[in-house]
Amino acid sequence: VAGFDLSGRQVVISAGGTREPLDPVRYLGNRSSGRQGVALAQAALDRGAKVTLVAGAIEVAVPPGAEVVQVETALQMREAMNAAAESADVVVMAAAVADFRPAQVAEHKIKKSADADDAPVVTLVRNPDILAGLVERRRPGQVVVGFAAETGDESGSALEHATAKLARKGCDLLVLNDVSAGKVFGQDETEVTVLAADGTVSPVPAGSKSQVSQAIWDAVLPLLR
Ligand code: C5P
């Protein structure tokens, strides 16, 4: 372990999936477990940072010692992240934010009608890009880290897609998860590549999310003044 090299630093990390309500009892969600974000929070705590964890739906326990802000929707997550980022040295978007939310949230539980063939049509609208917003509001010296799950396809490799995404989002570091190999959410083992805005590409050896988190903080450290 790297010692207390994050002591005196304030970091804010989002983790887990957002849930986008359809009515009081139903939501659109995703399979994010929150493991990577929670592991990053734990690793930052171990290295002496003050940690705020903005948690959507997560399947793992939150690390003792972190300040936890529980949120449900992408809009709530944006609000919590923007607020916590105001005093943060490092901002990490490890959450799986829903790209879309139902345009309308029904006030009462949506009911079946008597007609067995009848089914409602759900219209979705885009959610804001929280990471892009954080980059826009970045304070001087603040390090902003994004994640990207990419697959290679006809238009380019996962690394090429991630390089383009790093430039598009304007963050300082992008942690690429190559999901081509069929690796899915909820696993503890992971393998990532860290891309930096200066063009540096650092493959991280496969390991537990906790080991990989240490490598991510190692990449953040030289960017901190
Ligand atoms: O564009 P894409 O969803 O692949 O980008 C992934 C990164 O952007 C992750 O860091 C994720 O947390 C963040 N994100 C966001 N707001 C969204 C969608 C993704 O901050 N609406």
Residues whose N, C-alpha, C, O or C-beta is under 5 A from the ligand:
A	BS01	C5P	M93 A94 A95 A96 V97 A98 D99 N127 P128 D129 I130 L131 G146 F147 A148
